[in-house]
Amino acid sequence: MFNTIVSPQQLRQLLAGDASACCLLDCRFSLADKGYGRRVYAEGHIPGAYYLDLDEDLAAPVVAGSGRHPLPDMARLVARLRGCGVEPDVQVVLYDDCSGAMAARGWWLLRGLGLASVAVLDGGINAWMGEGAVPSVELPAKPVTSEPRWQGCWSGEGVFDAAMVADNLAQASFVLVDARSGERFRGEQEPIDPVAGHVPGALNRPLTDNLQQGRFKSPQQLRDEWSTLLGGRSASQVVHMCGSGVTACHNQLAMEIAGLVGSGLYPGSWSEWIQEPLRPVATGPA
């Protein structure tokens, strides 16, 4: 069972065995080009992989006061996943082409729905292709329909909303860790959202700091770096955020690779926080 990341070599071994015991989910997506993911999936994907769209499958439509990627309707997501062959005894592997920045959102959601065997392909499709693999343009066959064994139950555990984040400004019971780039965090530039800056008191850990040559750093290196950043705080005192609750999952995944389990997530993140003008905004370094 893999529950954080799986290497291209490990994925090959899984697929060489009982391929039906592994479900591949292609999560490629671009914020700048909403059709990019489906387009590159059609041009070539890992054989047998199904496509999940960030906007349509892994998020709900934007509504007044929400961030850019609200949590999806869980019943609809479960039905979509079952249609891809996801079951409790199936190893799920998600991948993208940006070192897990998008796939980690799917990893977090599936874990929240009660699945344990869920992992992100380390290095994504680029690493898989680097092993000499040949992509497929064929759509995977639909799973044999049967009485579903997995209904999917969303616990909501470890999920924080804007009110909880606002209350924490006074109580400081947890620390926010923002996965956006340093320039966006400090408010020096903001290419996506209408307000620049960060939630007061937040720390900055750009998701790229988790990577080395497009792959996750070793568990020990990640543990050392995260422990230094957190300054003695436990994983349970950490809540991750980013621009819209997507790349924040990359930081949570990195912590779990490091053995630092139990952190939370603020899915609304910066794009939701700034919807209320009275919520405070900070600029400059942490």
Secondary structure, DSSP 8 states (H G I E B T S, - for coil): --SSEE-HHHHHHHHHS-GGGEEEEE---BTTBTTHHHHHHHH-BSTT-EE--TTTTSS----TT--SS----HHHHHHHHHTTT--TTSEEEEE-SSTTTTHHHHHHHHHHTT--SEEEETTHHHHHHHTT---B-S----------S-------TTB--HHHHHHHHHH--SEEEE-S-HHHHTTS--SSSSS-SB-TT-EE--GGGGEETTEE--HHHHHHHHHHHHTT--GGGEEEE-SSSSTHHHHHHHHHHTT----EE-TTHHHHHTTSTTS--B-S--
